[in-house]
Each structure stands twice: as C-alpha cells, then as structure tokens.
C-alpha cells in the first residue's frame, strides 16, 4: 500500500530510529506532523514525546533525514514495496511477535506470505547430506503448495530456497539482514532474482541503504521464526544462529522440529567443534544449552521427510517422534494410504 511522499518521509525517519520500541514509534507517528518537525527535536524532546528517558547518541535529525532521502530514491528506482505495522497488508503472523518490525520492505509478491509457510534453517557449514535433505524437504514442501521461508545465507538456507524454487509451487521468501537494495551474500543475487520471478519475495525490516552488520543477522532471525507456524532445523550445532531462530520460534508459540540429519555423525563432529569455540565466549553456558538434543529431550519431534512433517503437524503434541521408529512408520503408512484413498 503506497503512501504519499510527505507521510512516507516521516515514517522512514521514525523507522530509522532503532532506539525506539514499536509502541514508541507508533506514538511518534501519531503525534509528529512531518519529518521536518521531527528532525528539529533534541534527544530530550524526543524523550518527552515518547514518555521515556532516551540515552541514545545516534540521533542526529539532519543526518537521519539525508539517509531517508537516499532510501526514498532507492525505493523509487528499485520499485521497492513496503507495509507498515498499522496497514492492512502487514503480514498477520508478524503481529503475533513480541517485537514486530515497524515496517517491512519487500521486492516481489507480499501475497506469497498469505500461503501456508514453513521456515527452514540450519548451519552455513552444512555437509553434503544435510544440503541434500534441505533441498529435498523444501522441494516437497513446494510441491505441496507450502512457501519456504529462510535467510538466503550459505549452507542450509540457500539449499532450502533452491529446493523450493524447483518445486511445483516454486515459491519461497528470503529475509535479509540488510536493506533490501543489497543482496547478502552477493553471490546469491541470481537466486534472489529467481525468487522474485517465481512469485516469491525478498523482505527486510531495514530501510534501503542499511548495511548488514553482525547484530542484524540475529535480528532478522526473529522474522524468519515468526513468519511460519513451524520452523524445521535441518542441521545446526549448539549456540548457532539457527538454534537462536529455533529459540525465537518457541518464544512466538511456534512449533520447532528437527530433521534427523541434525543428529548424524557429521553433525556430532560439527557440534563438538562448535562447543570448543563457544567455551571461549561470554554466556557460554546458555549457548551450550541451546542445542538440538535439549529440544528433543523436551519433546521436539525428529522427522526424516516433509511427509513426516505434515503428520507431525497434524498429530497431537507428543504423539509423533522419530525416536519411536515403529510408531513413526505406522503413522506415515496410514497417511500415505489416506492420501491414495482421497
């Protein structure tokens, strides 16, 4: 839904104020007359407007407005779409988050998010077997009319997108850790173009021109987790970005499932090397607890195919688990038989 230039300038200026909460941004949106009136405000005046003492040093209204003007040129040149939290076409799944983005920029079709979605995530250091399983799972999801959501990163992400693109629906959505004018990583630009061509979308909460800094990769993971009712982890060591996505998914009351590849011999080796690295970091104990094994011990299902994913999603909690191989196979046979009879 397009907005007149004056209003868009104001909204983009507010969107760039990353030190404000969504509630504060919405309040400022209603109280401010224009971007020009906002840039004149000091940090103290902004604090008064939102009812909280702001301790930011990043606010420079004049410089921020220059960034907004650059973003608007990019929006116009690249025909970038956008939807704000208070607009009707804002994805409903994002409204269920504790910290939804104030704005979502997109290239391609935002309608793709109206279809059933599944988020597929995993490590950048995936082995060949995990890559194949990510691609196969995503292709079968696409064949079933499900849109695959991932982050366009190396490893599992890009395999998930490629698998979905090769499926019958051929539709997938990529969430970027940067402004939507820059594909990250750049080597995946052709895949990003194909995503748009086949009716999917590239989305980002960052205004065009925003660089991909380290903390933004974690921030974008919360959107990947929120856009689908379930997240499938193909392969991921403890404390990794994919496991952060799984943790966020649970926070948003989403389902989390693990592909059996996450527990292969190669995955165990990957996990051991990751553990040694994490031990040298801050909050090592918390990161090590965020492992596939801990989720499964708490009841998270382990699947080996998209067919099992569907059974698991339809079953009551705790009724499907790959640790009970006989029961899993019985459920799968029953599902396939019912599909043939319908």
C-alpha positions in Angstrom: 0.0 0.0 0.0 1.6 3.2 -1.2 1.8 6.3 0.9 2.2 10.0 -0.2 5.7 11.3 -0.2 5.4 13.6 2.8 4.0 10.9 5.0 6.5 8.3 3.8 9.4 10.6 4.6 8.1 10.9 8.2 7.6 7.1 8.6 11.0 6.3 7.2 12.6 8.7 9.6 10.8 7.0 12.5 11.7 3.6 11.2 15.4 4.5 11.3 15.2 5.4 15.0 16.3 2.0 16.1 16.5 3.0 19.8 12.7 3.3 19.9 10.3 0.5 20.6 7.4 -0.3 18.3 4.9 1.3 20.7 7.0 4.4 20.8 7.3 4.6 17.1 3.6 4.3 16.7 3.0 7.0 19.3 5.5 9.3 17.5 3.8 8.5 14.2 0.5 9.9 15.5 2.0 12.9 17.3 4.5 14.2 14.7 3.3 16.4 11.9 6.2 15.8 9.5 9.7 14.6 9.1 10.9 18.3 9.1 9.3 18.8 12.6 10.9 15.6 13.9 14.5 16.4 12.8 14.4 19.6 14.9 13.8 17.6 18.1 16.7 17.0 20.5 17.1 13.7 22.3 15.5 15.3 25.4 12.5 16.5 23.4 12.1 13.0 21.8 12.2 11.6 25.3 9.4 13.8 26.4 7.4 12.8 23.3 7.7 9.1 24.0 7.5 9.3 27.8 10.9 7.7 28.4 14.4 9.0 29.0 16.4 8.1 25.9 20.1 7.7 26.3 20.9 7.3 22.6 23.8 9.1 21.0 22.8 8.1 17.5 20.1 10.6 16.9 21.0 13.4 14.5 17.9 14.5 12.8 19.5 16.3 9.9 21.8 13.4 9.0 18.9 10.9 9.5 16.8 12.9 7.0 19.6 12.7 4.5 19.5 8.9 4.9 15.7 8.9 4.4 16.0 10.9 1.2 18.6 8.3 -0.1 16.2 5.5 0.9 13.3 7.1 -0.9 15.4 7.3 -4.1 16.2 3.6 -3.8 12.5 2.7 -3.2 11.5 4.6 -6.3 14.3 3.3 -8.5 14.1 -0.3 -7.5 10.3 -0.3 -7.1 10.5 -1.5 -3.5 7.2 -2.2 -1.8 6.6 -1.6 1.9 4.0 -2.1 4.5 3.8 -0.6 8.0 2.5 -2.1 11.2 -0.7 -0.1 11.1 -1.6 -1.1 7.5 -4.0 -3.8 6.4 -1.5 -5.7 4.2 1.0 -6.1 7.1 1.7 -9.9 7.5 -0.6 -11.2 10.3 2.0 -13.6 11.6 4.3 -10.8 12.4 1.7 -9.1 14.6 1.9 -12.2 16.9 5.6 -11.3 17.7 6.6 -9.7 21.0 8.8 -7.2 19.0 7.3 -6.9 15.4 9.0 -4.7 12.9 7.6 -1.2 12.4 7.9 -1.6 8.7 8.5 -4.5 6.2 10.1 -3.7 2.9 9.8 -6.2 0.1 10.6 -6.9 -3.6 8.4 -9.5 -5.3 4.9 -10.5 -4.1 3.9 -9.9 -0.5 0.9 -12.1 -1.2 3.2 -15.1 -1.1 3.1 -14.8 2.7 -0.6 -15.5 2.6 0.0 -19.1 1.7 1.0 -21.8 4.3 4.6 -21.3 5.2 7.4 -23.3 6.8 10.7 -21.8 8.0 13.7 -24.0 7.1 17.0 -23.1 8.8 20.5 -24.5 9.6 24.2 -24.1 9.6 26.3 -22.4 7.0 28.8 -25.3 7.4 26.4 -27.9 6.4 27.7 -31.2 5.0 26.5 -32.6 1.6 23.9 -34.9 3.2 22.3 -32.0 5.1 22.3 -29.8 2.0 20.5 -32.6 0.0 17.9 -33.0 2.8 17.3 -29.3 3.0 16.7 -29.1 -0.8 14.5 -32.2 -0.8 12.4 -31.2 2.1 11.9 -27.7 0.6 11.0 -29.1 -2.9 8.4 -31.5 -1.4 7.0 -28.6 0.7 6.8 -26.5 -2.5 5.1 -29.5 -4.3 2.5 -29.4 -1.6 1.8 -25.7 -2.0 3.8 -24.6 1.0 6.1 -21.5 0.9 9.6 -22.0 2.3 11.0 -19.1 4.4 14.7 -18.8 5.0 17.6 -16.3 5.2 19.4 -16.7 1.8 22.7 -17.4 3.7 25.3 -20.0 2.7 24.6 -23.7 3.6 21.1 -24.8 4.6 19.4 -21.5 3.7 20.4 -21.4 0.1 19.6 -25.1 -0.4 16.2 -24.5 1.1 15.5 -21.7 -1.4 16.8 -23.7 -4.3 14.7 -26.7 -3.4 11.6 -24.6 -3.1 12.2 -22.9 -6.4 12.4 -26.4 -8.1 9.1 -27.5 -6.7 5.6 -27.3 -8.2 4.7 -24.0 -6.4 8.2 -22.7 -6.9 7.7 -20.0 -4.3 9.9 -19.0 -1.4 10.6 -16.0 0.8 14.1 -14.8 1.9 14.6 -12.5 4.9 17.6 -10.2 4.6 19.9 -8.8 7.4 20.4 -5.5 5.4 18.5 -3.0 3.4 16.6 -4.7 0.6 18.6 -3.0 -2.1 21.6 -5.2 -1.2 21.5 -9.0 -1.5 23.6 -10.6 1.2 25.6 -12.6 0.3 26.1 -11.0 -3.1 26.9 -14.4 -4.7 23.2 -15.3 -4.2 21.9 -12.5 -6.3 20.7 -14.8 -9.1 18.8 -16.9 -6.7 17.2 -13.7 -5.2 16.2 -12.7 -8.7 14.6 -16.1 -9.4 12.7 -15.9 -6.1 11.1 -12.7 -7.3 10.5 -14.0 -10.8 8.7 -17.1 -9.5 6.2 -15.2 -7.3 8.1 -15.2 -4.0 9.6 -12.3 -2.1 12.7 -10.8 -0.6 11.9 -9.0 2.6 13.6 -6.8 5.2 12.8 -4.6 8.1 15.7 -2.2 7.4 15.4 0.9 5.3 17.1 0.7 1.9 20.8 1.5 2.2 21.2 -0.1 5.6 24.4 -2.3 5.8 24.4 -5.9 7.0 26.1 -5.6 10.4 26.6 -8.7 12.7 23.7 -7.9 15.1 21.3 -7.6 12.2 21.7 -11.3 11.3 20.3 -12.2 14.7 17.5 -9.6 14.5 16.4 -10.9 11.1 16.2 -14.5 12.5 13.2 -13.4 14.6 11.3 -12.6 11.5 12.2 -15.9 9.9 10.9 -17.6 13.0 7.7 -15.5 13.2 6.6 -15.8 9.5 5.7 -19.5 9.8 3.7 -21.6 12.2 6.7 -24.1 12.4 10.5 -24.0 12.0 12.4 -27.0 10.8 16.1 -27.2 11.8 18.0 -29.3 9.2 21.4 -29.3 10.8 22.8 -26.9 13.4 25.3 -27.0 16.2 24.6 -25.7 19.7 24.5 -22.0 20.1 24.4 -21.3 16.4 22.2 -18.7 14.6 19.8 -21.5 13.5 19.4 -22.5 17.1 18.7 -18.9 18.0 15.9 -18.9 15.4 14.5 -22.1 17.0 14.5 -20.4 20.4 12.8 -17.4 19.0 10.2 -19.6 17.3 9.3 -21.1 20.7 9.0 -17.6 22.2 6.4 -16.9 19.5 4.5 -20.1 20.3 5.6 -21.7 17.0 6.5 -25.4 16.6 10.1 -26.5 16.3 11.1 -29.7 14.5 14.4 -31.3 13.8 15.5 -33.2 10.7 17.2 -36.5 11.6 20.3 -35.1 9.8 20.8 -32.9 12.8 21.8 -36.0 14.8 24.1 -37.6 12.2 27.7 -38.5 12.8 28.8 -35.4 10.8 26.5 -33.2 12.9 28.1 -34.6 16.1 31.5 -33.6 14.8 30.2 -30.2 13.9 28.7 -29.8 17.3 31.9 -30.7 19.1 33.9 -28.1 17.2 31.2 -25.5 17.9 31.3 -26.4 21.6 35.0 -25.8 21.8 34.6 -22.4 20.2 31.6 -21.4 22.4 33.5 -22.3 25.6 35.8 -19.3 24.9 32.8 -16.9 24.6 30.7 -15.0 27.1 27.4 -16.6 28.2 28.9 -20.0 27.1 26.7 -22.0 29.4 23.5 -20.6 28.0 24.6 -21.0 24.4 25.6 -24.6 25.0 22.2 -25.4 26.5 20.6 -24.2 23.2 21.2 -27.4 21.4 19.2 -29.8 19.2 19.5 -32.5 21.9 17.9 -30.3 24.6 14.9 -29.6 22.4 14.4 -33.3 21.6 14.7 -34.2 25.3 11.9 -31.7 25.9 9.7 -33.4 23.3 10.6 -31.7 20.0 9.9 -34.1 17.1 12.5 -35.6 14.8 11.5 -36.0 11.2 13.1 -37.5 8.1 10.8 -36.1 5.4 8.2 -33.5 4.5 5.6 -36.2 4.7 6.5 -36.8 8.4 6.5 -33.1 8.9 2.8 -33.0 7.8 1.9 -35.9 10.0 3.7 -34.3 13.0 1.9 -31.0 12.5 -1.5 -32.7 12.4 -0.8 -35.0 15.4 -1.4 -34.1 19.0 1.7 -33.0 20.9 3.9 -35.9 21.8 2.2 -38.4 19.5 4.9 -38.4 16.8 8.6 -38.8 17.5 11.3 -40.4 15.3 12.7 -42.0 18.4 9.8 -44.4 18.2 10.6 -45.7 14.8 7.8 -48.3 14.6 5.1 -45.8 15.6 6.5 -43.2 13.2 6.4 -45.7 10.3 2.9 -46.7 11.1 1.7 -43.1 11.1 3.5 -42.5 7.8 1.9 -45.6 6.2 -1.5 -44.5 7.4 -1.1 -41.0 6.0 0.1 -42.3 2.6 -2.8 -44.8 2.5 -5.3 -42.0 3.3 -3.8 -39.8 0.5 -4.3 -42.6 -2.0 -8.0 -43.0 -0.9 -8.9 -39.3 -1.3 
